[in-house]
Amino acid sequence: MKNLFTALFLIITLTSFCPTNNNTPDNEALIKLYIKARNNYKTSKIITLVDKGYKETFVDGSLEIKDLEHLKETILFQKGIESKIKLISLESTDENTVTTIEEYSSYIDIALGRKLRTFKIIYTIKNGRILNQKMIPLKGYDEITEFNIKCWGKFTDFCSKNKVEFDDSKMNYEMAVNLKQALEKYLNSKK
């Protein structure tokens, strides 16, 4: 009986020190999964990777994504304009933070000849899920934005002159499809 208790004690003691696999990816792997899911527009997968209080903010504190519903709408819009994220670098800053450099592109950039935007993104992780993204523009962002605004202005001038309409009242998949059709008309007019 004493041997049974000793053996049981040893088994319990040894197994308590063994690492457990709770299927929570490490932080860097989590961010890679998130970017992959964003690039594939998998909202159901993305929701499993983010916290229920998820937000995306700019360095100045302004909200880019205010909640999960807004995130889903944005992803569907991005699907319509074929938006992609290119991961340039990734580094764990501490146990709750991963910092990346990411380049953003979309069909809008291709159609209008816009310059791509690159950001330093600071991801905050809570309980194995992404709680927040803080977006910090990199050097040259203001010049790129100014150039891209001029490109957008030429496009909207074309739309006005040629009665090409797209509803920009709500950023959703339907708006993205209509926008892409307008961009295709713009591209075809340049041939």
N, C-alpha and C positions, 0 to 999 in steps of 0.2 A: 504494500500500500504506500509505504514511504517512497519507494522507487517511482511509483506512478505519479505522486505529487511532485517529486523532483523533476521527472521528465516533463510533466505538464507545465511546471514553472519555467523550465528551460525553453520550451517551445513558445510560450507566451512572451517571455523576455526577448528571445531572438527575433520573433516576428514583429515585435513592437519597434525594433530598431531598423527593420527593413524599410526601404522607401516604398511608398505606395504610388500607384499610378491612378490618379483621379481624372485622367483624360483632360487635364488642363494644360494647354501648350505653354511653353515658356514665352516670355514677353516678346522676344524677337520673332519667334515662330507665329505668335498670335498676329502680329502686325503684317507679316507676309501673307498669312491666310486672309486677313481682312482686305489687303490690297488686291489679292487674287480674286476674292469674291466681288469686290467693287468693279474690277475690270471685266468680270463675267456677269455683272448685274444680278447677282444671286441674293435678293433681299432676304429670303428665308435663312440663308447661311449667315449673312451679315448680322441679323438680329441676334443670332446665338453668340456672336463675338463681341457685342457691345452691351454696356450697362443700360438699364432701363432709363437712367437719367442722362443718356448720351447727348453731347453737344459738340459743335465745332465752332471755334471762335478765332477771330483775328487777334493779332498781338495787341491791338488797341481796345480789345474787349467786345467789339461788335460781333453779333451772332451770324454765322454763316448757315449753320444747321441748329435749329432750336430744340428739336425733340425727335423721337423715333419715327413718328408719322412724316415729319418733314424730311427726314433722311430717306425714307422709302420713296417719297415723291421725287426727291432729287436724283436718286439712283435710276428711277424710270425715265426721267428727263435725260440723264446722261446716256442711257441706253439708246434713246432716240437720236442723239447727236454723236453717238459712238465715242464718248469720252473715255480716255484711258489715263492711267497713272503709271509712270515709269519710276520705279524705285532706283535711285542713284546710290544712296548709302543708307546704312542702318546701324545704330549703336545703342546699346542699353546704357542709360545714364545712371540709373540706380534701380532698386528693385521694383519701383512703381512707374518708371519713365523710360520710354524709348524715343530716341530722336532720329529722324530720317531727313533726307533730302529727296524731294519728289518733284517730277516734272509732269505737268498736266497738259493734255492735248485733246482735241476733239475735231469733229468734222467742220465745225465753225472755223477753226484755225486753218484747216486745209483750204476750204472754200474761199476764205477772205485773205489768205496769205498772212495771217497774223503770226506774231512771235509767240513761242510757247512760254508759259509761266512756270517758274521754279520756286519752290518754297522749302523752308526748313519747317518740319512738322514735329511738334513735341506731343507725343501721345502719353496720356496719363492712364495707368492701368489700376483697376480696383477689383479685387477678388477674381482675377483671371479674365477680366473683360475690359474693353476699352471704355473709359468714362468720358474722355475729352480729347479733342485734337486742338492744339493751338497752332495757328498758321502764322509763320513769320516770313514776309517777303524777303528775297535775297537782293543783293546789290544789283541795281539796274531795273528793278521792278517798276519804278515810276516811269522811266523812259519806255519800257515795254508796254505798259498800260496806255500811255499817251499814243503810241503807234497803233495799238490795237483799237483804241477808240476811233481813230481816224479811219481805219479799215471798216469798222462797224458803221461809221457815218456814211461812207461811200455806198455800203450795202443798203442802208435805210433810205438814202437818196434814190437809189435805183428802184427800190420797192415803191416809193411814193410816185416817181415819174412813170412807172410801168404798171401801176395798180396791182402790184403783187402784195397780197395781204397774208399775214400770219397773226394769230391771236397771241399776244404776249402778256395777257392779263394774269395768267397762272402758269407757273413753271411746272409742267407735268409732261407725261409722255405724248399726249395729243399735241401740245404746243411744240414739242421737239420735232415731231413728224412734220407738222406744218412748216416749221422753221427750216428743216432740212429740204423740203420741197422748194421753198423760196430761195434757199442758197443754191440749189441745183439750177434754178432758172437764172440766177445771177451768174453762175459759172458758165452756163451755156451761152449767155449773151456776150461773153468775152471771147468766144471762139470765132 
